[in-house]
Amino acid sequence: MLQKRYEGFLKTPCLWLDEAVYNLQQFEVNSKVDKFDVEIDDNLRLGKYVERFVSFEIEQQPNLSVLAENIQIQDGKTTLGEIDCLLKRNGKPIHLEIIYKFYLYDASVGDTEIKHFIGPNRKDSLIEKLNKLKEKQLPLLYSNACKPYLETLELESENMSQQVYFKAQLFIPFSNLDIKLKTLNTDCIAGFYINQNDLHQFEGCKFYIPYKKDWLLLPHTHVNWLNFDSFIAKTNDYFEQKFSALCWVKFNTGELKKMFLVWW
């Protein structure tokens, strides 16, 4: 399963190309699928879990080397933040921030393509994450508190480039599947989302609800599929708890799709 998750991570595209968003340079790496032979603590939250994949991916590249990871920057007893990764590419140092997200397109939120994308439970948004990167996470490298950490690695912030490795799965409303993206990478569209009112349209389908770590996976047939009634019974709790669930849906044609069932 770990191997499948790693392959799913590798196949997830970057959310934009080059510097198309906020002038944030996407980290580019061409990886072949290696056998993932590192153990990962299954209790890690998904973001930290993905960082282990990135670390492994970088180590497989002859021109890349990791210098340090997950550096807590402290000012006295106060933690200012964390630097995800410092690495060298062809000898040149890079500060890399690693992000893996799931966002849903809601045209009623904001007035731009980027502002339309929100978290599955409406608690976070793409624009919030971009602002946090731009205003908090990336500037941390240039703080006085960070200097001692860099000095131990014989680095100077002014000689480093900053990049982001921002991968994402995007979901568009089932009622509007012909949405075209202009700024973000269309290849990131991984599926669609529906709410409780749309469920009747899927009566003849089969369903599977993966564990959160398996949200990384591409859907496949070798799972225990639920029929419509079993699926409805299982998802009632999600609506009560106001939790949006990622599901796989198998249509009568045999076609497999990823689908978020949202509570809102």
C-alpha positions as CSV (number, residue, x, y, z in Angstrom):
1,M,0.0,0.0,0.0
2,L,2.9,2.4,0.8
3,Q,4.2,1.9,-2.8
4,K,0.7,2.7,-4.2
5,R,0.5,5.8,-2.1
6,Y,4.0,6.9,-3.3
7,E,3.0,6.3,-6.9
8,G,-0.2,8.3,-6.4
9,F,1.9,11.1,-5.0
10,L,4.2,11.1,-8.0
11,K,1.3,11.2,-10.4
12,T,-0.3,14.2,-8.7
13,P,0.7,17.2,-10.8
14,C,1.9,20.5,-9.5
15,L,-0.8,23.1,-9.0
16,W,0.7,25.5,-11.5
17,L,3.6,25.7,-13.9
18,D,6.8,27.7,-13.5
19,E,5.9,31.0,-11.6
20,A,2.3,31.3,-12.8
21,V,1.0,32.0,-9.3
22,Y,2.3,34.8,-7.0
23,N,5.7,34.5,-8.7
24,L,6.2,31.3,-6.6
25,Q,8.7,29.1,-8.5
26,Q,7.5,25.5,-8.7
27,F,10.2,22.9,-7.9
28,E,10.7,20.6,-10.9
29,V,11.9,17.1,-10.7
30,N,11.5,14.3,-13.2
31,S,11.1,11.0,-11.2
32,K,10.7,7.5,-12.4
33,V,8.8,5.2,-10.1
34,D,11.4,3.7,-7.8
35,K,10.6,1.0,-5.2
36,F,9.8,2.9,-2.1
37,D,11.8,1.1,0.6
38,V,11.6,3.5,3.5
39,E,9.3,3.0,6.5
40,I,6.9,5.8,7.4
41,D,5.0,6.2,10.7
42,D,1.4,5.6,9.6
43,N,0.3,8.0,12.4
44,L,1.8,11.0,10.7
45,R,-0.7,13.5,9.3
46,L,-1.0,13.5,5.5
47,G,1.2,16.6,5.0
48,K,4.1,15.1,7.0
49,Y,3.6,11.8,5.3
50,V,4.0,13.4,1.9
51,E,7.2,15.1,3.1
52,R,8.7,11.7,3.6
53,F,7.8,10.9,-0.1
54,V,9.5,14.1,-1.2
55,S,12.6,13.3,0.8
56,F,12.8,9.9,-0.8
57,E,12.1,11.3,-4.3
58,I,14.9,13.8,-3.9
59,E,17.4,11.2,-2.7
60,Q,16.9,9.2,-5.9
61,Q,18.1,12.2,-8.0
62,P,21.9,12.3,-8.8
63,N,21.9,16.2,-8.9
64,L,19.9,16.8,-5.7
65,S,20.9,16.3,-2.0
66,V,19.0,17.1,1.1
67,L,20.9,19.3,3.6
68,A,18.2,19.5,6.4
69,E,14.5,18.9,6.9
70,N,11.8,20.1,9.3
71,I,13.9,22.8,10.9
72,Q,12.1,24.5,13.8
73,I,13.0,28.1,13.9
74,Q,12.9,29.5,17.4
75,D,13.4,32.9,18.9
76,G,14.1,32.1,22.6
77,K,11.2,29.9,23.7
78,T,8.9,31.1,20.8
79,T,8.7,28.9,17.7
80,L,8.4,31.2,14.7
81,G,7.8,28.4,12.2
82,E,9.3,25.6,10.4
83,I,11.4,25.3,7.2
84,D,10.4,22.2,5.4
85,C,13.6,21.4,3.5
86,L,17.0,22.8,2.6
87,L,18.6,21.1,-0.4
88,K,21.2,21.5,-3.1
89,R,20.6,21.2,-6.8
90,N,23.9,21.0,-8.8
91,G,25.6,22.5,-5.8
92,K,23.2,25.5,-5.5
93,P,21.2,25.8,-2.2
94,I,17.4,25.9,-2.3
95,H,14.8,26.5,0.4
96,L,11.8,24.3,-0.4
97,E,8.4,24.4,1.0
98,I,6.3,21.3,0.4
99,I,2.5,21.3,0.1
100,Y,-0.1,18.7,-0.8
101,K,-3.7,19.8,-0.8
102,F,-7.3,19.0,-1.8
103,Y,-9.4,21.9,-3.0
104,L,-12.9,22.2,-4.3
105,Y,-14.1,24.8,-6.7
106,D,-17.0,27.0,-5.3
107,A,-17.9,29.9,-7.6
108,S,-19.8,31.6,-4.7
109,V,-16.5,32.2,-2.8
110,G,-14.3,35.0,-4.0
111,D,-14.1,36.6,-7.4
112,T,-11.0,35.0,-9.0
113,E,-10.2,31.4,-10.0
114,I,-7.7,31.1,-7.2
115,K,-10.2,32.4,-4.6
116,H,-12.9,30.0,-5.7
117,F,-10.9,27.0,-4.4
118,I,-11.6,26.0,-0.8
119,G,-10.9,23.1,1.5
120,P,-13.4,20.2,1.5
121,N,-14.8,21.3,4.9
122,R,-14.7,25.0,4.0
123,K,-12.2,25.6,6.8
124,D,-9.3,26.7,4.6
125,S,-8.7,27.9,1.1
126,L,-6.0,28.1,-1.5
127,I,-5.7,31.9,-1.2
128,E,-5.1,31.6,2.5
129,K,-2.4,29.0,1.9
130,L,-0.7,31.2,-0.7
131,N,-0.8,34.2,1.5
132,K,0.7,32.2,4.4
133,L,3.5,31.0,2.1
134,K,4.2,34.5,0.8
135,E,3.9,36.4,4.1
136,K,5.1,33.9,6.7
137,Q,6.7,30.7,5.6
138,L,9.1,31.9,2.9
139,P,10.2,35.1,4.7
140,L,11.3,32.9,7.7
141,L,14.5,32.1,5.8
142,Y,15.6,35.8,6.0
143,S,14.8,36.2,9.7
144,N,17.5,36.9,12.3
145,A,16.4,33.8,14.2
146,C,17.1,31.6,11.1
147,K,20.7,32.8,10.7
148,P,22.3,30.5,13.3
149,Y,20.7,27.4,11.7
150,L,22.0,28.4,8.2
151,E,25.4,29.1,9.6
152,T,25.7,25.5,10.9
153,L,25.2,24.4,7.3
154,E,27.5,27.1,5.9
155,L,24.6,28.8,4.1
156,E,23.6,32.4,3.6
157,S,20.0,33.3,2.9
158,E,20.9,35.9,0.2
159,N,22.6,33.2,-1.8
160,M,19.6,30.8,-1.8
161,S,16.7,30.5,-4.1
162,Q,13.2,29.7,-2.7
163,Q,10.8,27.3,-4.4
164,V,7.6,25.5,-3.6
165,Y,6.6,21.9,-4.3
166,F,2.9,22.5,-4.4
167,K,0.9,19.5,-5.5
168,A,-2.9,19.3,-5.4
169,Q,-6.0,17.4,-6.3
170,L,-8.8,19.7,-7.5
171,F,-12.5,18.8,-7.6
172,I,-15.2,20.7,-9.5
173,P,-19.0,20.6,-9.0
174,F,-20.8,17.7,-10.6
175,S,-23.3,20.3,-11.8
176,N,-20.7,22.2,-13.8
177,L,-18.1,19.7,-15.2
178,D,-17.1,21.9,-18.1
179,I,-15.2,24.5,-15.9
180,K,-12.0,25.5,-17.6
181,L,-9.0,26.7,-15.6
182,K,-6.9,29.6,-16.8
183,T,-4.2,30.0,-14.1
184,L,-4.0,26.7,-12.4
185,N,-3.0,23.4,-13.9
186,T,-6.0,21.7,-15.5
187,D,-4.3,18.3,-15.0
188,C,-4.8,18.7,-11.3
189,I,-8.6,18.2,-11.7
190,A,-8.9,14.8,-10.0
191,G,-12.7,14.4,-9.9
192,F,-15.9,16.1,-8.9
193,Y,-18.0,16.8,-5.8
194,I,-21.6,16.4,-4.9
195,N,-23.8,17.1,-1.9
196,Q,-26.7,15.1,-0.3
197,N,-29.2,16.5,-2.8
198,D,-27.2,15.0,-5.7
199,L,-27.0,11.5,-4.4
200,H,-30.1,10.1,-6.1
201,Q,-28.3,10.5,-9.5
202,F,-25.8,7.8,-8.4
203,E,-28.3,5.1,-7.4
204,G,-26.9,2.5,-9.8
205,C,-23.3,3.1,-8.8
206,K,-20.9,1.3,-6.4
207,F,-18.8,3.2,-3.9
208,Y,-15.7,2.9,-1.8
209,I,-14.5,5.2,1.0
210,P,-10.7,5.1,1.3
211,Y,-8.7,5.9,4.4
212,K,-7.3,9.5,4.3
213,K,-3.7,8.3,3.4
214,D,-5.3,6.5,0.5
215,W,-6.7,9.8,-0.9
216,L,-3.3,9.8,-2.6
217,L,-4.2,6.7,-4.7
218,L,-5.6,6.5,-8.2
219,P,-8.9,4.5,-8.0
220,H,-8.7,0.8,-8.8
221,T,-11.1,-2.0,-8.8
222,H,-9.6,-4.3,-6.1
223,V,-11.5,-2.9,-3.2
224,N,-14.7,-3.9,-1.3
225,W,-17.3,-1.8,-3.1
226,L,-20.5,-0.7,-1.3
227,N,-23.9,-0.7,-3.0
228,F,-25.9,2.5,-2.9
229,D,-27.9,1.7,0.2
230,S,-24.8,0.7,2.2
231,F,-23.1,3.8,1.1
232,I,-26.0,6.0,2.2
233,A,-26.0,4.4,5.6
234,K,-22.3,4.8,6.1
235,T,-22.3,8.5,5.0
236,N,-25.0,9.7,7.3
237,D,-22.5,10.1,10.1
238,Y,-20.4,12.3,7.9
239,F,-23.3,14.7,7.3
240,E,-24.0,14.9,11.1
241,Q,-20.3,15.5,11.9
242,K,-20.0,18.1,9.0
243,F,-17.2,16.1,7.4
244,S,-16.7,15.9,3.7
245,A,-15.6,12.4,2.5
246,L,-13.5,11.5,-0.5
247,C,-15.0,8.5,-2.2
248,W,-14.4,6.4,-5.3
249,V,-17.4,5.8,-7.5
250,K,-17.8,3.0,-10.0
251,F,-20.3,3.6,-12.7
252,N,-22.3,0.9,-14.6
253,T,-19.9,1.4,-17.5
254,G,-17.0,0.3,-15.3
255,E,-15.6,3.8,-15.2
256,L,-13.9,4.8,-11.9
257,K,-13.9,8.4,-10.6
258,K,-12.9,10.2,-7.5
259,M,-15.7,12.1,-5.8
260,F,-16.0,14.3,-2.7
261,L,-19.3,13.9,-0.9
262,V,-19.6,17.3,0.9
263,W,-21.9,18.1,3.8
264,W,-22.5,21.7,2.8
